[in-house]
Amino acid sequence: MSNLTYRDVAYSLTDARLQIIQLAKQVDEDGDSAAADVLRDEQRRLASFIHQMEGRILAALSPQVGERR
């Protein structure tokens, strides 16, 4: 079993997002702007998911609010 880290997952998701952006550009250049819009919407959803995931991980790794050592 491999040791996947958050960083590995984040890089993979970000790479997938960039590929979706490139595909949307290509589809738009081919004349299918409706499909390109759908792809752009999906990459925005993926970007939002990545952002939320990062926030949750950072929150889990951070000390509790108001907790003092």
C-alpha positions in Angstrom: 0.0 0.0 0.0 1.3 3.4 -0.9 1.6 6.3 1.5 -0.6 9.0 -0.1 -0.5 12.4 1.5 -2.8 15.3 1.4 -0.2 17.0 -0.9 -0.4 14.2 -3.4 -4.1 14.4 -3.6 -4.1 18.2 -3.8 -1.6 18.1 -6.7 -3.6 15.5 -8.5 -6.9 17.4 -8.1 -5.2 20.7 -9.2 -3.7 18.9 -12.2 -7.2 17.6 -13.1 -8.6 21.1 -12.8 -6.0 22.5 -15.2 -6.7 19.7 -17.7 -10.4 20.6 -17.6 -9.5 24.2 -18.3 -7.4 23.2 -21.3 -10.2 20.9 -22.6 -12.7 23.7 -22.2 -10.5 26.0 -24.2 -10.1 23.4 -26.9 -13.8 22.6 -27.1 -14.6 26.3 -27.2 -12.1 26.8 -30.1 -13.8 23.8 -31.9 -17.1 25.8 -31.7 -19.0 24.1 -28.9 -19.3 27.0 -26.5 -22.1 25.3 -24.5 -19.9 22.3 -23.7 -17.1 24.6 -22.9 -19.3 26.4 -20.4 -20.2 23.1 -18.8 -16.6 22.2 -18.4 -15.7 25.6 -17.0 -18.6 25.2 -14.4 -17.2 21.8 -13.4 -13.7 23.1 -13.0 -15.1 25.9 -10.8 -16.8 23.3 -8.6 -13.6 21.3 -8.4 -11.7 24.5 -7.4 -14.3 25.1 -4.7 -14.0 21.5 -3.4 -10.2 21.8 -3.3 -10.4 25.1 -1.4 -12.9 23.6 1.1 -10.7 20.5 1.6 -7.7 22.6 2.2 -9.6 24.7 4.8 -10.8 21.6 6.6 -7.3 20.0 6.7 -5.7 23.2 7.9 -8.4 23.5 10.6 -7.8 19.9 11.7 -4.1 20.5 12.0 -4.4 23.9 13.8 -4.9 24.2 17.6 -8.4 24.7 18.7 -9.6 28.3 18.8 -9.2 29.8 22.3 -7.1 26.9 23.5 -3.9 28.0 25.1 -0.9 26.0 26.1 
